[in-house]
């Protein structure tokens, strides 16, 4: 199980690579964030998807 510090580190790295990109319309960035969040949720039931999206800088999206 990953700890919070790793989720934060991954979000920072991802966010640094989308800086200046209109990520709201960039389906790849949203897809990457969604895919990572799906896996993190499986790994850790305490994972906070909304907090991760905010840290990455993508809007909260439906994950159902």
Secondary structure, DSSP 8 states (H G I E B T S, - for coil): ---HHHHHHHHHHHHHHHTTS-TTT-HHHHHHHHHHHHHHHHH-TT--HHHHHHHHT-------
